[in-house]
Amino acid sequence: MTMNFNNRDPVYVQVVRHFKEQIATGSLEPGEEIPSRRELANRLKINPNTAQRAYKEMEEQGLIYTERNNPSKITKDEKTLGSVREELIIEAVDSFVSSIRPINVPLDEIVGLIKETYNKEGDKHD
């Protein structure tokens, strides 16, 4: 597991987002065990307290659960899992709209450019 951290957002927030992306793409399956807090801190070269804070946040959001002394696991709750994907899509769209709105590009043109770019990117991954 590797991550490139930015300087804008707290590291624990970036760790949570990384897990959300892994869940949304299916790289992490419902019920799958995740590394211990200490192991994650070692892998990512972050402070163990930061890893602990990320796990606490994910537990509060219902993304992971921990039973007694067993390893933490990705939730099996389908509603939560579905909302993760939707949340990431909405964040991306909001960010895009905020950055493009000042340019006053007509919506039809934006949609055309998005389709074109999306299809090009899809061709690269095939």
C-alpha positions, 0 to 999 in steps of 0.5 A: 500500500502506497500513498502520495500525501498532499500538504492541503489536507490532514494526513488522517483525512487522506488515509480515510479517502484512500480507503473510501477509494479502495472500497468504491473501486472494489479493491477492498471487499466487504468483510475484508481484513485491513492492516492493523493500525500499527502496520498501516502506520509502518507501511505508510510511514505515518505516525501511529496516532494518525493511523489510529485517528483515521481508523476511529474516523472510519469506524464512526462513519461505519466504513470499518468495524472491529470485534474485540481483539480481532483485526478491523474489517471493511463493513458489509453494510450495502447502504454504507458501501453504496454511499461511499461511491456516491460521496466520491462522485459528488465530491469530484463533480462539485470540485469540477463545477467549482473550477469550471464555473468561473470560465462560463463554458456552456453546459453542452460544451462541458458535457461534450468535453467530458464525454470525449475525455472520459472515452479517451481515458477509458481507451487507455485502460482497455 
